[in-house]
Amino acid sequence: MVEVRYFAAIADAVGKPGELLDLPTGSTIADLRATITAAYGPKLAPMLAVCAYLIGDELTRDTTTPLTPRVDVLPPFAGG
């Protein structure tokens, strides 16, 4: 199981701040994106493609990165 936390526009698009997904050991960000797109529809694919993913202490966009037990999905933020 992977705890996925959604933020900002992604949380709005899926309608919740997070969920537990049953992904096999060794799954990657690409697998996570495919799972989310399958669950919520193809409209999310372009959004997920520009997101950063917090894996442990590392922020990445590399789709080959293996998942950890908790992943944060972070869309681009404006302002500061």
N, C-alpha and C positions, 0 to 999 in steps of 0.2 A: 504494500500500500504506500502511496505517495500522497502527502498532504500538499495540496496546491492552493496557494493563496493568490487571489486576484485583486488588482488595484485599479483605481480610476476607471477609465473607459472600458477596460476588459471586465471589471466587476459589473459595470452597468450592462454590458452586452450579454453576459451570461446570467445576470440577475441574482448574483450572490457573491459574497466575499471570499468564498473558498469551498473546497470539497475534498474528499478522499477518493483517489482513483486507484483502481486495482491494475497496476502496471507491473510487468515481470521485472525481476532483477536484471540489471544491465540495460534497461530502457534509457533512451537518450531524450534530449530536448525535441528532436524530430519526432520521436514516438509520442511524446506528450502533446505536441502541436497537432499531430494526426488524430489523437484521441479526442482532444477538445473540439477540433473541427468536425469530427464525426458526430459528436454529441450535440453540438450547438449550431451546426450548419456552416456551409462554405463561406458565408459572409465574414466569419471570423478569421479565415486564413490570412487575408492581407494585414489585419490588425496584429495577429500573432507573429507575422514575419518581421515586424518592426519593433517588437517588444524585446526587452532585455530580461534575462532570467537570473535570479539570485539562487545559486547552487552552493550551499554551504556559505562560505564567506566570499565567493567569487561571483561577480556580475559578468555575464557572458551573453553573446548572441550566437555562439558556435553550436550548431544543431547536433554535433557529434558528442557533445558533453554528456556524460552519464548523469542520471538523476540521483539525488540524495533523498532521504525520507521526507524532506520538506523543500518545496520549490516556490519561489515568489515570481509571479508573472507581472512585469512592470512595463506598461506602455510608455512612450515618450511623454515627458512632462514639460509643460510650458511655464514660463515665469521663473521665479527664484527668489 
